[in-house]
């Protein structure tokens, strides 16, 4: 393992990149540095595990562009929808223990939700974005995302966009509260508590839903991208149709997007898009699932459950929420190559067919690849456009696969 430290002169000033890497993954180090040189990286981390061992752990840049506060080993940005991966992992862990049946009606665990038009909803539908509730139609009260009792009552009463199980649309924010309430009904714990007790604590990971006061100084300041032309169909729809799924998903959040970096938001549990993690935490939570569901003698899921995490459960040429082709397993995004789509709709994640993970708004990602026994995590504060990987994250993932001897096939998937 090579220790690494380098000072880089970037367009925004002098920064440092540090950490360590296995010599087999030198390409990852080179691409990580190149992101700062020429691709607009401000502060970021990347981590890779192989056979459960960390083979890359690099971080650098600044956590706050204005103050030039350094991005250190413990720096955590909001990882947006990469949080969904941890949420799904928690539910699959319960299922593997026999405490939760993903094929059962939601009403078995949450009777107040599974009535009327929602009666046919199964837990699996919460995971694979087919439950019919990608957004909330009625106005969400201010700060509702920070009041668990209120937001779950709103979801119980919410009108569906389609009959459960009959269509697919990305449940951008609702998925986390829906899955989190199922977990609470089964365990008596909040999902943030479960994540800490079952994963963050035992595995020594920096991955949290709901920060404690002493952790607040480790938070990176996020930087939104400037919108360029052409805009994605998703954002065009946000502007054109205020009552549509896209506008309700993006704007009807009780003011959360304006407050997501305030203490009340950071201390709240928002299990679809409010987690905070280091790259080491993102890679680390997937490490057991890259290794057949077991790590260091502890089994997290059995093989049947791992197949449900990895295998495609639903796919659509036009996801009703994101308006691009999407493929999901039960809880995770699968490889998707939309590079041939029209400009603005080219969001892609190029990984192997066995891999599964969750990208976050702006470009973060965590994933497991059981075929190569590799897990990967990337997070940053300078967000790129879109909801999948941008050139910075994809270049790091590409270099990881190349380091493993993989090649990119014509279908846009990495293979051995």
SEDO-263881 format. One record per residue (C-alpha): x, y, z; residue in one letter. Coordinates in steps of 0.1 Angstrom, whole numbers, padded with zeros to 4 digits, always signed. Layout:
N
XYZa
...
//
This chain:
416
+0000+0000+0000x
+0014+0034-0010x
+0009+0065+0011x
+0001+0095-0011x
+0004+0132-0007x
+0005+0158-0034x
+0000+0195-0036x
-0018+0206-0068x
-0021+0240-0084x
-0057+0243-0096x
-0076+0271-0113x
-0090+0280-0078x
-0057+0278-0059x
-0034+0254-0042x
-0049+0222-0028x
-0036+0189-0015x
-0047+0154-0022x
-0037+0126+0002x
-0045+0091+0014x
-0032+0057+0002x
-0037+0032-0025x
-0026-0003-0037x
-0002+0000-0066x
-0026-0020-0087x
-0050+0010-0086x
-0026+0037-0095x
-0049+0047-0123x
-0075+0057-0098x
-0051+0080-0080x
-0042+0096-0114x
-0078+0102-0123x
-0086+0116-0089x
-0058+0142-0092x
-0069+0149-0128x
-0104+0157-0116x
-0089+0186-0096x
-0066+0197-0124x
-0091+0199-0153x
-0126+0187-0144x
-0137+0213-0118x
-0134+0192-0086x
-0134+0213-0054x
-0134+0188-0026x
-0139+0150-0029x
-0131+0115-0017x
-0129+0082-0035x
-0126+0047-0019x
-0124+0012-0032x
-0125-0022-0014x
-0115-0055-0029x
-0123-0088-0011x
-0134-0066+0018x
-0101-0048+0022x
-0096-0011+0014x
-0073-0007-0017x
-0080+0030-0024x
-0087+0057+0001x
-0080+0092-0012x
-0094+0126-0003x
-0085+0162-0010x
-0094+0198-0020x
-0115+0221+0002x
-0147+0214+0021x
-0159+0250+0018x
-0150+0270-0013x
-0154+0304+0004x
-0134+0298+0035x
-0110+0273+0019x
-0115+0250+0048x
-0096+0218+0040x
-0114+0186+0030x
-0099+0161+0056x
-0103+0124+0061x
-0135+0128+0081x
-0152+0153+0058x
-0188+0143+0049x
-0209+0159+0022x
-0246+0153+0017x
-0247+0123-0006x
-0283+0128-0017x
-0298+0097-0033x
-0268+0076-0025x
-0285+0075+0009x
-0311+0052-0007x
-0285+0024-0009x
-0281+0024+0028x
-0318+0024+0033x
-0323-0006+0010x
-0294-0024+0026x
-0312-0021+0060x
-0344-0036+0047x
-0326-0065+0029x
-0308-0072+0062x
-0341-0075+0080x
-0355-0097+0052x
-0325-0120+0054x
-0330-0124+0091x
-0366-0135+0085x
-0380-0103+0102x
-0394-0088+0070x
-0411-0103+0039x
-0405-0081+0009x
-0433-0098-0010x
-0459-0092+0018x
-0485-0064+0016x
-0473-0033+0033x
-0505-0035+0054x
-0490-0064+0074x
-0465-0040+0089x
-0481-0005+0084x
-0519-0010+0084x
-0526+0027+0082x
-0509+0029+0048x
-0520-0003+0031x
-0557+0006+0027x
-0579+0017-0002x
-0560+0022-0035x
-0528+0013-0016x
-0540-0021-0005x
-0521-0040-0032x
-0488-0023-0023x
-0460-0047-0013x
-0428-0038+0005x
-0409-0047-0027x
-0427-0019-0045x
-0413+0006-0021x
-0378-0007-0030x
-0381-0009-0068x
-0400+0024-0074x
-0433+0009-0085x
-0455+0018-0055x
-0472+0047-0074x
-0460+0075-0050x
-0430+0091-0066x
-0441+0125-0053x
-0468+0140-0031x
-0496+0159-0049x
-0509+0180-0021x
-0487+0209-0008x
-0462+0196+0018x
-0462+0218+0050x
-0431+0237+0059x
-0404+0215+0076x
-0425+0184+0073x
-0394+0164+0063x
-0380+0170+0098x
-0411+0157+0116x
-0414+0119+0111x
-0449+0115+0125x
-0462+0142+0102x
-0445+0131+0069x
-0456+0095+0074x
-0492+0106+0080x
-0490+0127+0048x
-0479+0096+0029x
-0507+0075+0044x
-0532+0100+0031x
-0514+0108-0002x
-0531+0101-0036x
-0513+0077-0058x
-0501+0085-0094x
-0508+0050-0106x
-0520+0016-0094x
-0493-0001-0073x
-0470-0024-0093x
-0483-0013-0127x
-0456+0013-0136x
-0422+0025-0127x
-0412+0060-0116x
-0383+0071-0094x
-0395+0077-0058x
-0369+0105-0053x
-0378+0114-0017x
-0408+0094-0007x
-0390+0061-0009x
-0369+0068+0021x
-0398+0077+0044x
-0418+0047+0032x
-0390+0022+0037x
-0379+0039+0070x
-0414+0036+0084x
-0415-0001+0075x
-0382-0006+0094x
-0395+0013+0124x
-0426-0008+0126x
-0405-0040+0124x
-0376-0031+0148x
-0388-0002+0169x
-0358+0017+0158x
-0355+0047+0135x
-0336+0039+0103x
-0308+0062+0115x
-0305+0043+0147x
-0305+0010+0128x
-0278+0022+0104x
-0256+0033+0133x
-0260+0001+0154x
-0258-0025+0126x
-0234-0009+0101x
-0217+0024+0110x
-0207+0013+0144x
-0197-0024+0138x
-0179-0016+0105x
-0164+0017+0116x
-0181+0036+0088x
-0188+0073+0084x
-0223+0070+0070x
-0252+0086+0089x
-0288+0096+0086x
-0292+0123+0112x
-0260+0138+0126x
-0251+0144+0162x
-0240+0178+0173x
-0203+0168+0176x
-0203+0157+0139x
-0215+0190+0124x
-0180+0204+0119x
-0173+0176+0095x
-0199+0186+0070x
-0188+0199+0035x
-0206+0228+0019x
-0224+0217-0013x
-0221+0237-0045x
-0249+0235-0070x
-0240+0233-0107x
-0249+0261-0132x
-0276+0249-0155x
-0264+0246-0191x
-0283+0240-0223x
-0299+0218-0233x
-0317+0210-0201x
-0329+0174-0193x
-0365+0166-0200x
-0370+0163-0163x
-0361+0199-0156x
-0381+0211-0187x
-0411+0193-0172x
-0405+0209-0138x
-0409+0243-0155x
-0437+0234-0179x
-0460+0214-0157x
-0463+0226-0121x
-0488+0198-0113x
-0467+0170-0128x
-0446+0144-0111x
-0414+0162-0119x
-0424+0195-0104x
-0440+0179-0073x
-0409+0157-0068x
-0384+0186-0072x
-0404+0215-0056x
-0430+0201-0032x
-0407+0194-0002x
-0418+0218+0025x
-0388+0240+0019x
-0362+0213+0024x
-0341+0222-0007x
-0336+0257+0007x
-0327+0243+0041x
-0309+0210+0035x
-0276+0223+0049x
-0291+0238+0081x
-0287+0221+0115x
-0323+0210+0116x
-0320+0193+0083x
-0286+0177+0089x
-0298+0163+0123x
-0330+0149+0108x
-0334+0114+0092x
-0342+0118+0055x
-0335+0083+0043x
-0339+0089+0005x
-0316+0119+0001x
-0303+0133+0034x
-0275+0110+0044x
-0239+0122+0050x
-0209+0100+0043x
-0173+0098+0034x
-0163+0079+0003x
-0149+0053+0027x
-0184+0050+0042x
-0200+0046+0008x
-0176+0019-0002x
-0176+0003+0032x
-0213-0002+0036x
-0213-0021+0002x
-0182-0042+0010x
-0201-0072+0026x
-0224-0074-0004x
-0195-0074-0028x
-0182-0104-0009x
-0212-0126-0011x
-0231-0110+0018x
-0205-0118+0044x
-0176-0098+0058x
-0151-0107+0085x
-0171-0137+0096x
-0204-0118+0099x
-0232-0127+0075x
-0254-0098+0065x
-0276-0114+0039x
-0279-0149+0024x
-0274-0157-0013x
-0311-0155-0022x
-0313-0120-0007x
-0281-0110-0025x
-0297-0120-0058x
-0327-0098-0051x
-0303-0069-0045x
-0285-0076-0077x
-0310-0088-0103x
-0331-0064-0123x
-0366-0062-0108x
-0381-0035-0131x
-0370-0016-0161x
-0385+0011-0183x
-0376+0029-0215x
-0392+0060-0199x
-0392+0062-0162x
-0423+0082-0153x
-0404+0104-0129x
-0370+0109-0144x
-0381+0107-0181x
-0351+0086-0192x
-0345+0048-0194x
-0339+0033-0159x
-0333-0001-0145x
-0337-0011-0109x
-0332-0041-0087x
-0350-0043-0054x
-0336-0011-0040x
-0307-0003-0062x
-0299+0013-0096x
-0285-0010-0122x
-0260-0002-0150x
-0276+0021-0176x
-0261+0036-0207x
-0280+0066-0220x
-0251+0082-0238x
-0269+0079-0271x
-0299+0098-0258x
-0306+0133-0268x
-0285+0160-0252x
-0297+0166-0217x
-0309+0131-0213x
-0276+0112-0213x
-0273+0104-0176x
-0255+0071-0173x
-0238+0047-0149x
-0213+0024-0166x
-0206-0006-0144x
-0209-0043-0147x
-0242-0062-0151x
-0237-0078-0116x
-0231-0044-0099x
-0258-0025-0080x
-0257+0008-0061x
-0273+0042-0058x
-0261+0074-0074x
-0268+0108-0058x
-0279+0141-0072x
-0248+0158-0085x
-0226+0127-0089x
-0219+0108-0057x
-0223+0070-0057x
-0218+0038-0037x
-0220+0004-0052x
-0211-0033-0049x
-0199-0056-0077x
-0202-0092-0065x
-0186-0105-0097x
-0153-0088-0090x
-0158-0086-0051x
-0153-0049-0054x
-0171-0020-0037x
-0167+0016-0047x
-0176+0050-0031x
-0172+0085-0044x
-0185+0118-0030x
-0179+0155-0036x
-0192+0189-0028x
-0191+0204-0064x
-0222+0189-0079x
-0224+0180-0115x
-0256+0182-0136x
-0280+0153-0136x
-0290+0125-0113x
-0264+0099-0122x
-0226+0099-0126x
-0208+0128-0143x
-0173+0126-0159x
-0155+0129-0125x
-0172+0100-0109x
-0173+0079-0140x
-0136+0084-0147x
-0128+0070-0112x
-0151+0040-0117x
-0137+0034-0152x
-0102+0034-0138x
-0112+0010-0111x
-0126-0015-0136x
-0095-0011-0158x
-0073-0018-0128x
-0092-0051-0123x
-0086-0060-0160x
-0121-0054-0171x
-0131-0039-0205x
-0161-0018-0216x
-0183-0038-0240x
-0206-0024-0267x
-0236-0024-0244x
-0219+0001-0221x
-0212-0025-0193x
-0178-0034-0178x
-0170-0071-0181x
-0140-0094-0173x
//
